[in-house]
Amino acid sequence: MAQAPLPRILVADDQSDITEALRLLLKGEGYQTEAAKSPAAVIKAIEARDYALLLMDLNYARDTTSGKEGLDLLAKVQVLDAALPVVVMTAWASVELAVEAMRRGARDFITKPWDNLRLLAVVRNQIDLGSALRTYRRLEQENQLLRGRGGMPLIAQSAAMRPILEVIARVGPSDANVLITGENGTGKGLVARQLHAVSTRSAQPFITVNTGGLPEGVFESEIFGHVRGAFTDAKSDRAGRFEMADGGTLFLDEIGNVPPSQQAKLLRTVETGEFERVGSSRTFRANVRLISATNADLSVEVAAGRFRQDLLYRLNTIQLHLPPLRDRREDIELLAQHFLKMHVSRYRKEITGFDEAAMQAMLAHPWPGNVRELDHSVDRAVLMAQGKVIRPADLALSVGEAPARLEDMSLEEVEALLIKKTLARCNGNARNAAEELGLSRSAFYRRLEKYGL
């Protein structure tokens, strides 16, 4: 079996003794290095091959300490390879310059003379994080190619959705934090992606985390990361979602379900961008745009003492409320046709459309699961259809046909029906529905995902 190539690090410094000392130190840890003595040499090297990390000084001309050369070089490197992690080197007297470099895209900094253990830890962490980000972007590109498009388009022509489209156009290009509210399945995640797509961060990562599905015990590790040995299963260092989203957008779905014990830590990071990995005292910093979503009324949660008011103020610089599908019925046919085309291609079926009765059944259905339920119903119908058109029975909707008897349904069908009815009775509020059903938050969200609700 072929051995994986050693990670290659580009060391940029005009002093040969510095590059040689780094070469010897990094070689002992299994890294291969190449040296560049000028900004022009750095650009030439990056254009010629890929590197796992760029370790660069901020000054090159003799007796120069302004750092302008390094900052200009940093901007050019980001144009060439935005995913390449850059760690800057600077003297103790120029720490403010290093902080400015981090604001402009550097991932971390070390001071001269350096501490070997800290330098190696920074190199290891940034190479691991850079590898994760490259993998994420590659998978995103592959998924887009497989789908034949850059994600699902935001299909909306109804009057109820026009204000949403206008706000996306106005607010998307900014870095303002956005809170998206609405019932489950209304498309909050899709709107978040649209906001990212029209922003100046669109070429950077879009990282999603379902905070509602995270058990309290792993929340901090997932969001902020952890170091090796922080707890029993922490076999190695791991970057959290804030680190992964650095430079891009972090989408916190179901933000209303963040445990109260974790809200203060989240607030601090939202305010300052600073955080510590679990098990470490070292402070990291991430530059992210936050988009959050919830189906809960956070003002009610604040009044009940379940959600911090100061955190809400930080999250809802702009608030978008998505209407349920029953309030935007002009979009149902467009959405149904889109899902039909998608699933027909996926299953390679020869289905040309819906018959009139099927379309009328969809227009009359209350859709407690909103757009997600519509997608799920069309998906099922494509699989079940016997002919070239979809009929009402294929959709398995209760409108326009006799309701199914419980004794004729499977256990999963009964459970899905009970969840749908409870959601409808609770006006789409997942927290209240979970409480009515006697389910934990994470168990309820697993069932929502399982049944496409």
C-alpha positions in Angstrom: 0.0 0.0 0.0 1.4 3.4 -1.0 2.4 5.7 1.8 0.6 9.0 2.0 2.9 11.9 1.1 4.3 14.0 3.9 2.5 17.4 4.4 4.5 20.1 2.6 5.0 23.5 4.3 6.2 26.6 2.6 8.5 28.7 4.9 8.9 32.3 3.8 11.6 34.3 5.5 14.6 36.3 4.1 17.0 34.9 6.8 18.6 31.6 6.0 19.2 30.7 9.6 15.5 31.0 10.3 14.4 28.8 7.4 17.1 26.2 8.2 16.1 26.1 11.9 12.4 25.6 10.9 13.3 22.9 8.4 15.2 20.9 11.0 12.4 21.3 13.6 9.6 20.4 11.2 11.5 17.5 9.6 11.7 15.8 13.0 7.9 15.9 13.1 7.4 14.4 9.7 6.9 17.5 7.6 8.7 18.4 4.4 9.5 22.1 3.9 10.5 24.5 1.1 12.0 27.9 1.6 11.1 31.2 -0.1 13.1 34.4 0.6 10.9 37.0 -1.0 7.2 37.7 -1.6 7.7 37.1 -5.3 9.2 33.7 -4.6 6.2 32.8 -2.4 3.8 33.6 -5.2 5.8 31.6 -7.7 5.9 28.6 -5.4 2.2 28.6 -4.7 1.4 28.9 -8.4 3.6 25.9 -9.0 2.3 23.4 -6.4 0.0 22.8 -3.4 1.1 23.3 0.2 -0.5 22.2 3.5 0.6 25.4 5.2 2.3 28.7 4.6 4.6 29.9 7.5 5.6 33.5 6.6 7.4 36.4 8.0 5.8 39.8 7.7 9.0 41.8 6.8 11.5 41.1 4.0 13.4 44.3 3.1 16.4 45.0 5.4 15.6 47.2 8.4 11.9 47.2 7.6 9.4 46.6 10.5 6.1 48.0 9.1 4.8 44.6 7.9 3.3 46.1 4.8 5.2 43.6 2.6 3.7 40.7 4.5 0.2 42.1 4.6 0.3 42.7 0.8 1.6 39.2 0.3 -1.2 37.8 2.4 -3.8 39.4 0.2 -2.2 38.0 -2.9 -2.0 34.5 -1.4 -5.7 34.5 -0.5 -6.5 35.3 -4.1 -4.4 32.4 -5.3 -5.6 29.9 -2.7 -8.2 31.0 -0.2 -8.1 27.6 1.6 -4.4 27.7 2.2 -3.8 28.2 6.0 -1.3 31.0 6.7 0.6 31.4 10.0 2.6 34.6 10.3 5.8 35.1 12.2 6.7 38.3 14.0 8.8 39.7 16.8 7.3 40.2 20.3 7.3 44.0 19.7 5.0 43.5 16.6 2.2 41.4 18.1 -0.3 44.1 17.1 0.9 43.7 13.5 0.2 39.9 13.7 -3.3 40.6 15.0 -3.9 42.8 12.0 -2.7 40.0 9.8 -5.2 37.7 11.4 -8.0 40.2 10.7 -6.9 40.1 7.1 -7.1 36.3 6.8 -4.1 34.7 8.6 -5.1 31.8 10.7 -2.6 32.2 13.6 0.7 33.7 14.5 3.9 32.8 16.4 6.5 35.1 17.9 10.2 35.1 17.4 12.0 33.6 19.1 9.4 30.9 19.1 8.6 28.1 21.6 9.0 24.8 19.7 6.0 23.1 21.3 3.7 26.0 20.6 4.9 26.3 17.0 4.4 22.6 16.4 0.9 22.7 18.0 -0.1 25.7 15.8 1.3 24.0 12.6 -0.5 20.7 13.4 -3.8 22.4 14.2 -3.8 24.6 11.1 -2.8 21.8 8.8 -5.6 19.6 10.2 -8.1 22.4 9.9 -7.0 23.3 6.4 -7.4 19.7 5.3 -10.9 19.6 6.8 -11.9 22.7 5.0 -10.5 21.5 1.7 -12.4 18.2 2.1 -15.6 20.1 2.9 -15.3 22.3 -0.2 -14.5 19.4 -2.4 -17.6 17.5 -1.2 -19.7 20.6 -1.6 -18.5 20.9 -5.2 -19.2 17.2 -5.9 -22.6 17.4 -4.4 -23.4 20.4 -6.6 -22.3 18.5 -9.7 -24.3 15.5 -8.7 -27.4 17.7 -8.2 -26.7 19.5 -11.4 -27.1 22.9 -9.7 -25.7 24.9 -6.8 -28.3 23.6 -4.3 -32.0 23.9 -4.4 -33.2 27.3 -5.8 -35.4 29.5 -3.7 -38.7 29.0 -5.5 -41.1 31.8 -4.5 -43.5 34.0 -6.5 -46.2 34.4 -4.0 -47.0 37.8 -2.4 -46.1 36.4 1.0 -42.6 35.6 -0.1 -41.8 38.9 -1.9 -40.7 40.7 1.3 -38.3 37.8 2.1 -36.7 38.1 -1.3 -36.3 41.8 -1.0 -34.6 41.5 2.4 -32.2 38.8 1.1 -31.2 41.1 -1.7 -30.6 44.0 0.7 -29.1 42.3 3.7 -27.3 39.4 2.0 -24.1 41.3 0.9 -23.6 42.7 4.5 -22.1 40.9 7.5 -25.2 41.5 9.6 -26.3 38.6 11.8 -29.6 37.3 10.7 -32.3 35.4 12.7 -34.7 33.3 10.5 -37.9 32.2 12.2 -40.8 30.1 10.9 -42.3 26.7 11.3 -40.4 23.5 10.6 -39.9 22.8 6.9 -40.5 26.3 5.7 -37.0 26.6 4.2 -35.0 28.4 6.8 -31.8 26.5 5.9 -32.3 27.3 2.2 -32.8 31.0 3.0 -29.6 30.9 5.0 -27.7 29.5 2.1 -29.1 32.2 -0.2 -27.9 34.9 2.2 -24.4 33.3 2.2 -24.5 33.0 -1.6 -25.0 36.7 -2.2 -22.5 37.8 0.5 -18.9 38.7 0.1 -18.1 35.5 1.9 -19.7 33.2 -0.7 -16.3 31.7 -1.7 -15.6 30.8 1.9 -17.2 27.9 4.0 -20.8 27.7 4.8 -21.0 25.5 7.9 -24.2 24.2 9.4 -24.9 22.8 12.8 -28.3 21.6 14.1 -28.0 22.9 17.7 -31.4 21.3 18.5 -30.0 17.8 17.8 -26.9 18.2 19.9 -27.0 16.6 23.4 -25.9 19.1 26.1 -22.9 17.0 26.9 -21.3 17.4 23.4 -22.5 20.9 22.6 -19.4 22.7 23.6 -17.1 20.2 21.9 -19.0 20.4 18.6 -19.2 24.2 18.6 -15.8 25.1 20.0 -13.7 22.0 19.4 -11.6 20.0 21.9 -8.0 18.9 22.5 -6.7 15.4 22.9 -7.5 14.0 26.3 -10.1 16.5 27.2 -12.5 13.6 27.8 -12.6 9.9 27.4 -13.3 9.7 23.7 -11.1 12.7 22.7 -8.4 10.7 20.9 -7.0 13.7 19.0 -7.4 17.5 18.7 -10.6 18.5 16.8 -11.7 21.8 15.4 -15.1 23.1 16.3 -17.7 24.6 14.0 -16.6 28.2 14.6 -13.0 27.3 13.5 -14.3 25.5 10.4 -16.4 28.5 9.4 -13.6 31.1 9.9 -13.9 33.6 7.1 -17.3 32.3 6.1 -20.8 31.8 7.5 -21.9 29.7 10.4 -25.6 28.6 10.3 -26.9 27.7 13.8 -30.2 25.9 13.1 -32.7 25.5 15.9 -30.9 28.1 18.0 -33.8 28.2 20.5 -32.8 24.8 21.8 -29.3 25.8 22.9 -29.0 24.6 26.5 -29.2 27.6 29.0 -25.9 26.4 30.5 -24.1 27.0 27.1 -25.8 30.3 26.1 -23.3 32.4 28.0 -20.3 30.8 26.2 -22.0 31.2 22.9 -22.8 34.9 23.7 -19.1 35.6 24.4 -18.0 34.1 21.0 -20.8 35.9 19.2 -19.7 39.2 20.7 -15.9 38.8 20.5 -15.2 36.0 18.1 -13.1 34.4 20.8 -13.4 30.9 22.3 -11.4 28.0 23.8 -11.4 24.4 22.8 -12.6 22.0 25.5 -9.7 21.0 27.6 -7.5 24.0 26.6 -6.8 27.4 28.0 -5.6 28.8 24.7 -7.9 31.4 23.1 -8.8 31.1 19.5 -10.5 33.7 17.3 -12.8 33.2 14.4 -14.2 35.7 11.9 -17.7 34.4 11.0 -21.0 35.7 10.0 -23.8 34.2 12.1 -27.1 33.1 10.6 -29.5 31.5 13.1 -32.9 29.8 12.7 -35.6 28.7 15.1 -39.3 27.6 15.0 -39.8 29.0 18.5 -40.9 32.5 19.6 -37.7 33.6 21.3 -39.4 36.5 22.9 -41.6 34.0 24.7 -38.5 31.9 25.6 -36.8 35.0 27.0 -39.8 35.9 29.1 -39.9 32.3 30.4 -36.2 32.5 31.3 -35.1 29.8 28.9 -33.2 32.1 26.5 -30.9 35.0 27.2 -32.1 38.3 26.1 -28.6 39.7 25.4 -27.9 36.7 23.1 -31.1 37.3 21.3 -30.1 40.9 20.7 -26.8 39.8 19.2 -28.5 37.2 16.9 -31.3 39.2 15.5 -29.7 42.3 13.9 -32.1 41.4 11.1 -35.0 39.1 11.6 -36.8 37.2 8.8 -40.0 35.4 9.4 -40.9 32.7 6.8 -44.6 32.1 6.1 -45.9 28.6 6.2 -46.7 26.9 3.0 -50.5 27.2 3.6 -50.0 31.0 3.4 -48.2 30.9 0.1 -50.3 28.5 -2.0 -49.4 30.2 -5.2 -46.0 28.5 -4.8 -47.3 25.0 -4.3 -47.5 24.0 -8.0 -44.1 25.5 -8.8 -42.5 23.7 -5.9 -44.3 20.4 -6.7 -43.1 20.6 -10.3 -39.5 21.2 -9.1 -39.5 18.3 -6.7 -41.1 16.1 -9.4 -38.3 16.9 -11.9 -35.7 16.3 -9.2 -37.0 12.9 -8.1 -37.9 11.6 -11.6 -34.3 12.2 -12.5 -33.1 10.6 -9.3 -35.1 7.4 -9.8 -35.0 7.3 -13.6 -38.8 7.1 -13.9 -40.9 8.1 -16.9 -43.4 10.4 -15.2 -44.5 13.5 -17.0 -46.6 15.4 -14.4 -49.6 15.4 -12.0 -53.1 14.8 -13.0 -55.6 17.5 -12.2 -57.0 15.7 -9.1 -53.5 15.3 -7.7 -52.7 18.9 -8.1 -56.0 19.9 -6.5 -55.3 17.6 -3.6 -52.0 19.3 -3.0 -53.5 22.8 -3.2 -56.1 21.8 -0.6 -53.8 20.0 1.8 -52.8 22.0 5.0 -49.2 21.0 4.8 -48.3 21.0 8.5 -44.8 19.9 7.5 -44.6 22.8 5.0 -42.2 22.6 2.0 -40.3 19.6 3.5 -43.5 17.6 3.7 -44.4 18.5 0.1 -40.9 17.3 -1.1 -41.4 14.1 0.9 -44.9 13.5 -0.6 -43.7 14.0 -4.2 -40.7 11.8 -3.5 -43.0 9.0 -2.3 -45.4 9.6 -5.2 -42.7 9.2 -7.8 -41.8 5.9 -6.3 -45.4 4.6 -6.0 -46.8 5.9 -9.3 -47.8 3.1 -11.8 -48.3 5.2 -14.8 -46.8 8.4 -16.4 -48.8 10.8 -14.2 -49.1 11.1 -10.5 -52.6 10.6 -9.0 -54.0 11.5 -5.6 -53.5 8.0 -4.2 -49.8 8.2 -5.0 -49.4 11.2 -2.8 -51.1 9.5 0.2 -52.7 12.8 1.3 -55.9 12.7 3.5 -57.6 15.5 1.5 -60.0 14.2 -1.2 -59.8 10.6 -0.2 -60.8 8.4 2.7 -58.4 8.6 5.6 -56.3 5.5 6.2 -57.4 3.3 9.1 -54.9 2.8 11.9 -55.2 -1.0 11.7 -54.0 -0.8 8.1 -51.0 1.3 8.9 -47.5 0.3 9.9 -46.0 1.4 13.2 -43.8 4.0 11.5 -46.8 5.4 9.5 -48.8 5.8 12.7 -45.9 7.5 14.5 -45.4 9.9 11.5 -49.1 10.7 11.4 -49.2 11.4 15.2 -46.2 13.7 14.9 -47.8 15.6 12.0 -51.0 16.1 13.8 -49.2 17.2 17.0 -47.1 19.7 15.0 -50.2 21.1 13.4 -52.0 21.4 16.7 -48.9 23.2 18.1 -48.7 25.6 15.1 -45.4 24.0 14.1 -43.6 24.6 17.4 -41.3 21.7 17.8 -40.5 22.3 21.5 -44.2 22.2 22.4 -44.9 19.2 20.2 -42.0 17.2 21.7 -43.3 18.0 25.2 -46.9 16.9 24.3 -45.5 13.6 22.9 -43.2 13.0 25.9 -40.1 12.9 23.7 -36.7 14.5 24.4 -35.6 17.3 22.1 -33.0 15.2 20.3 -35.3 12.2 19.9 -38.1 14.4 18.5 -35.7 15.9 15.9 -34.4 12.5 14.9 -38.0 11.5 14.1 -38.6 14.7 12.1 -35.6 13.9 10.0 -36.6 10.3 9.6 -40.1 11.1 8.3 -39.1 14.1 6.2 -41.0 16.5 8.5 
